[in-house]
Every structure is written in C-alpha cells, then in structure tokens.
C-alpha cells in the first residue's frame, strides 16, 4: 500500500509555518488587520456540490445588499486533494480565500496550525451553546474556538422498494447480518447490468465502510497514554474489515478504485439497490435536471442496522467554517460567516436534507421518513479519532488506499499492520 509519507511531512511543515505566522505580532489573526477595509470582494470556498444552489444565491445576494460596494464570490473546491490545497492557500497572503469550508474531521489540524482566526469573542453572536457541540469542541484549543459548524450529515441507507420486492425481501433489515444478506440477495436477483450493486460500496469509500468497523468495536486509531496508535490490527477491527471485504466481494459492483463522490450517475443508471448516503442526496436524485425522478419515486430509507438491532455507529460527517488568519478583510469575512449561520440560510440547507449547525433548527428538517432516518442515524454517530494530525491521514489517502486494497481481496492482517504503522507515525509527529 502506497503511504505517501513525503506528502504528509510536507503538509506538516507547511502548517507549522502557518502556526508561526499566526502567532507573530501584528499578524492577520489580529482583528485590527482589517485596517478599515470597508469594501472588498469576499472569497468563500465551498466544497463539492453539497451546498445547494439556492443557498449560494441567497448568500451572495444578501451579503451584497447588506454591504454596498462589496461583492461575494463563491469558489467551489473538490474534497479530493482539499487538505493539500488548503495548506497552500491558507499560508499565502495573496492567494488565501476569506472564508473556507473544511471537513469537521479536518478542522482540528488547521485549528492547531493557526490557519484560522480566533472566533471566541464572536461565538455567542454566532450561536453559542446552540451550535453543534462536537463540531465546536473539535475546533477549540486552550479555550479558544477557531471554527464553527456549517452543517452535519449522518448517513443512512437509500434503497429501491421495487427491487426489494423483486428480490423477495419483504421488510428492511434490522441487524448487520440481515443487511449484508439482503445486499447479496439483491445482487443475485439483478444479474444485469454486470456492475449492479446490491449495496453500492466503491473501493475507496472508507467513510461508509467505517460503520462496519465501528460496529464490531474496532477503530482506526486509539489513544495510548500521551500518544496515538493504529488500531486496525485489533481483533475487533479485523472482524469489521472482514465484513467490509465480504460486501466488496459478494454485494458491491462498484469499482475497487472508485470513490463515493458521485452516487447519482450509477443510481440513475439502474446499478444500485442500496447505498449509504447523506440526506441531501435525495434532492439530487429527485431533481429533473440532475437526477432521475422516475427511479427515485421508488426510494425508501432506513438507518444502517447495527449488530444489536439498533442503528450502527456511522460517521458523523459535515463541515466547519473558518476565517483565514491571512484574510485582509476580517470584518467583512465575519459578516459573511454570520449570514451562513443565520436561520434563513440554515433553513435552506435543512430543506435539502443537511442537518443545521444549530440544534434549535433541527425541526427544519421536517417530519417525513427522511427526517426520521436522519435523526435515528445521528443517535449513534461517531467522529474520526480526535488527533491534531488526523487531517494528514485523510490528506495522504491512507484510508482510501487501504480500503481499495481490501476491495481487491488483499490480506487484511498485513494491510492493517502497514496502515497502523503509518497512522501512528503521522499522528504522533
């Protein structure tokens, strides 16, 4: 398995440089660095297609109306390679965006490095105790908060009711074993197309595969005194990874080298019986322009079932928002950030299935089966290890490489040993 050690070391070095710059006298982390900047073009980096178009349009229009003479430009980035791109951009006075979206599991690394401005004094105005606590905690160091939650999104199972009926499956599964068995049944009942997935699990999709790892009590890494150690070689983790490999071999038709970035294309091509995706995918599937309403009308949802019949521990995904410490427009950036946490903006996100950044707005998700599945999935959701360098593990694609090798039938014990050694090396730098 290719570990890309050089990339991890380079990223650490760049972020250490960021930290040094952020702590120096007169740095842009000092809010006075706005130096009376009354108008500017505020650049907001958003990742992937998760933020809906109507939310983007509202943000731009509202910001520009409230700040005459200023403009707001949204620049879409891709999740793949984001850590490296952010590391470069956030260390540049000239190239840095003003407000950035970062994955909630990546936030601790950039927070530790001093890449974001201190939001502690503004926290109460942005939502305070109403903000998703786990996200705030992950971006807080020594009592100071440097990023705030943007949205959360526990994943759950989307399934086709018509294909369940065709395969003779009369009810949704309630345990992990039933789920895997049903996925295999769906695969066998649909011999065409050849790449049909009873359960769609692309080879690099460690984020959804994590549910099966955690379900057996396994983990990616655990704290060992004052240090971290990889935990993929533990008996519990090996049991979970064996389930993942069984799914790859017997239930999924997705490529072993593919990511989960585009579920719409294979779903609309009739290649998927079940898939685990966040709630906002529903809108993409039902959209006449981007999706396939004729197939999506057969959709049903349920939380990923755990071994004990309760929801499995799925990854609590989502994003944080931070203001670049290098931004020359701190005041205007704060105004843009505040709009993104406003009830109007967050309600738009909720309407599209994203869990709002504020607990008081959870009712905006609605009360249908999708909202109920979101709530049930979140009830046992987990985060990745809370290590300051965890973003480097995501950035160097350690887990994508691991799961892709598992999908190709690699030996679980040897693959886990190699990954554990690398994880320990990176997390303890």
N, C-alpha and C positions, 0 to 999 in steps of 0.2 A: 504494500500500500504506500503511495506517494504522500509524504507528510508535509513537504514544502516548508522545511524548517527555516530557510532563508527569509521567506516572506514574513513569518512570524517574528523573527528577530528584527527585521527592518521596520515592521509596524510598531514594535515595542520602542525602538529607538526614536522613531518619529513622534510617538506620543509622549515620550519622556521630554523631548524638545518642546512639545506643546505645553507640558506642565511647567517647564522652566520659564517659558514666555508668559504664561498665565499668572505666575506668581511674582513677576518683577514689578517694580514701581512704575506707575503710570501706564500699565498695560490696559488693553481694551476691556479687561474684566472690571475696571473701574467705570461705573456708570457715567462719570463725568466725561468719559471719552466720546460721548455723543456730541460734545463741543458745539451745542446749539444747532445741530443739524435739523432743520425744520422740514425739509423736503428731501426725498430720495426715492430711488427705485428699490423696494424691498424684495429680495430674492428669497423665495420659500422653496426648499427642496422637499418634495413628496415622493414616496417610493412605490413603484408598481402602480397597479390600477385600482388599489383598494379604496382610495378616496374617490367618491362618485363625482361626476362632472357637475351636478347641480350644487354640491358643496363648494367646489372650486370656484364656480361662477359667483356664488354668494360671497365668498371671502374676498375676491378681487373687487367686486362692485362695492361692497360695504366699506372695505378699507379705504378705497379711493374716494368715496363720498365723505367719509369722516376725516380724511386727511388731504384736503385740497392741495394740489400741486405734487403730491406723491403718487407713485404707482406701485403696484404689487405684481410681481411676475412669479408664476409657479413653474418650476423646472422639475420634470419627472425624472427620477433616477430608477435604476433597477436594483432589486435586492441582491442579485448575484454580483459579487465584487464590491458591494457597498462599503464594507469596512475599510478596504484599501483606498477607495475614492474619498471617503470622508476624512481619513487620516491625512491625505494630501491637501484637500481643500481647506480643512479647518485650521491648518497650520500656516495658511497664506493670507497675508493682509489684503492682497488684491483679489484673490480668487474665492475667498470664503463666501458662502451664502450667509444670509442673516438669520433665518430660522430653518432648522432642519428636523426632519423626522428620522428617528433611529429606532431600531427594534428594541423592545423592552429588555431583551436578554443582552443586547449590545451596550445599552446605556451605562452600566457600571464601569466599563473600560474607558469610555470617553469622559465620564464624570471624574474618574480617578486621575486621568491625564490632564485635567484642567482645560478641556476643549470648550466647555460651555460656561456661560456667565452665571453668576450666583443669583438665583431667583428667590432666595429665602425671604427677603423683605416683601416680596410681591405675592407670596404663596397664599395668604389669606384672601387677597383680592381675586386670585385665580381659581379659588375653590376650597382651599384649606383642607379641613377634615373631610369634606365631601368628595375629594379626589380619591381614586382607587389607591388604597394604602400600599399594596405590594409594589406598585409602579413607583410611587413616591419614595418608598424605602430603598429601592434599587438605585435611585439617583441621588441619594443623600449620603454625605460623608462628613463625619465630625459635626453633625447637627446642621449642616448646610445643604440645601437642596439645589441641584443644578439642572434638573429636567423635570417635566411634569407629564402625566399620562395624556395620550392623544385619543386612543381607543383600545379596547380589548376585544378578543375574539376567540372564545373557546370553540374548538371544532366539534362537529358531530357528524353522524352518518346521513348522507343523502342516499336514498335507494329508489329504484323504479318498481312501483307496485305491480305494474303489468308483468315485469319479468319475474318477480316473486311468484306470482300466480302461475306463470308458465312453468316454473321450476318446481311447483308443488309445495312451495313454502307458505304456510297458512298464517304465520304470525312472525313478528320481528323477534330476533334472538334476544335473550336476556342474560346470557353468560358469554364469556370469551370463547369457550369451546363451541357453543351453538353458532356464534358469529362466524368462526372460521369454517365450520362445517357448511353453513349456508353459502358462504362465499365460494366454496369448492363446488357445491351443487349448482350454483348459478353459472359458473364457468363451464361445467359439463353440459348444462342444458342449452348453452349457446355456443356451439362449435364454430359458428361463423358470426362475425369475422374472426380470423385466426388469433388476432391480438385482443379478443374480448377479455375483460376483467370481471370476474365475479366480485372481487374487491380490487379497485384500482390503487396500486401502490408502486409508483415509479421508483426505480432503484436507488436514487439519491435522497429519497424522502424520509430523512431521519426524524423530522419533526412529527409526522404522523406515526412513524414507527415507534417513537418514544412511548406511546401509550402501552404497547405490549411489553416493553422493557420495564416500565414502572409498575405495570400490573402484577408482575411477579415479585416485586420488591427490589428490582435492580435499579441501577442508576449509571450515569455517565462518569461521575466523579463524586467523591465524598471527602469531607474534611478529616484530616488525620493530624490531630494536635493543632499546630500553627501552620500546617501545610496542607496541600491537596494531593490526592492520589486517584488515578484512574480506577473505575470500579466495574468496567465491562467484563473483566475476567471472573467476577464473583459467581458462585453457583446460581444466585437469583437472576443476575443479568444474563447468564448463558441460557437459562430456561426461557427468558423473554425473547432473546435473539433467535432461539430455535423456532419459536412461533413465527417470528418475522420471516425467517427463511422458508418455513413451510408455506406461508402465504405467497411469497415470491414464486415458489416452485409450482404450487398447485392452484392458486386462485387468481393471481395477477397476470395480465398480459401486457402490462406496461414495460417499456424498455428498461434494461438494467442500468443504463447510463442517463436516464431522463430525470428531470425534476418535476415537482408538483405545480410549477408556475402556471401552467395552462390546462385547467380541467375542462374548460368549455368545449374545446375542439374535439377531444375524444368522446366526451359525453354526448355531444350533438351528432357525432358520427355513429352512435349506437354501440359504442365499445365498452360501456360501463354499466354494471349492475348496481354496485355500491361504491361510494367513495367518501372519505372523511375530509370535509372542507369547512371553512368558517361560514357563518350565516350569510355574509354579503354575497356569496356566490349565487344564491337563489335569484337575486335581481339580475345578475349577468345571464343566467340560463333562461330566464323568462323574457328578457328583452328581445324584441322582434329583430333588432339590428345586429346584436352581438350574440344572441343565443338561439334557442330552438323551443319556442313556446309549445309546439305540438308534442314534443317529447317531455318537456318539463311539466306538463299537466299531469303526468303520472308520478310526480315526485312525492315521496314521503320522507320523514326524518325521525331519527331516534338517537339518543346518546350512545357513544361507543360502550358496549357492555363489558363490565369487569368480571373477574373470576368469581366474585361473590354475588353476582346479580345486580350489584349497584353500578353506577356509571364508572367507567375506567378513568384513571388519572391521565387526562390528556394535557397537552402543552397549553398553558395559558398564554397564547400569543397576543400580539398587539404592539403598539408603538408608543414612544415617548416623543416629546417635543423639547428642543433646546434652542437657546440663542447662542450663536457662535461668539466665543470670547473675543474673536478678532473682528467682529462686526463693527463698522464705524457708525452705525445707526441704531444704537442700543434702545433708545426711547421708542422709535417707530417700530422696531422689531418686537418690543414688548406689547405694543398696541395690536400688532398682527397676531401675536401669540394669544392675547386675551380674547380676540374675536374667535379664534379656533377652539376656545374652551367655553364660548358663550352658549346659552341654551338654544338659540336659533341654529347655530352651526352644528352643535352636537345632536340636535333633534334630526337634522338631515342625515347624519351618519347613522343614527339609530333606525331611521326609516329604511335604510339599506342593509340593516342587519348587523351593524357594528355596535358593540357594547359601549355606551358612552363613558367618558372619562370621569363623570361624576355619578356617585351612587344614587342621588336623588332623581336622576333622569332615566333610570333603568326601565321605568314604566313606558318610556317612549318606544321600547322595542315591540310593544303590542302584547297580545294575549293569545295569539294563534299557536299552532303546533311548533312553528319555528322558534318563536319566543320561548316557549316552554322547553324546547330542546336546548336552547342556548343556556337557560338558567340551570337545567339539570346537568349539562356538561360542565358548567363552571363550578358546580358544587364540589367537585373532586379534582379540579385542575391543578397543575403544578407548574413551577418555573424551572429553568435550567439551573445548574449549580451557581450559587451567588459568589463567584470568584471574580476578582477585579479584571483578570485577563481572559474571561470567558469569550469575549468578542473575538479574540485572536483565534480561538478554536473554530468559531464559526467562519472567520475570515479566511483561514487557510484550508478550509473544506475537509478537515479531518473526518467529520461525520458523514459527509456526502461520499467520500471515498470508501469509508468503512461499509456503509450500507450498500453501496453499489457492488462491492466485493462479495458481500453476503448474498445479494441477489443473484450473483453469478455462481453461487454454490461454494464459495470459499470456506475454509476450515474456521469455524467460529472461535475456537480457543486461540489459535495463532493470530488471527486478525485482532482479537480483543487484546492480547498481550502487547502487540505493536502499538495499538491505539492508546492503551493505558500508559505506556512509557512516554509517548509523545504528549498526552494530556498532562501528565504530572510535570514534565519538563516546562511546558508553556505556562501552566497555571502557577507555578512556583517561581517564575522569573522575578 
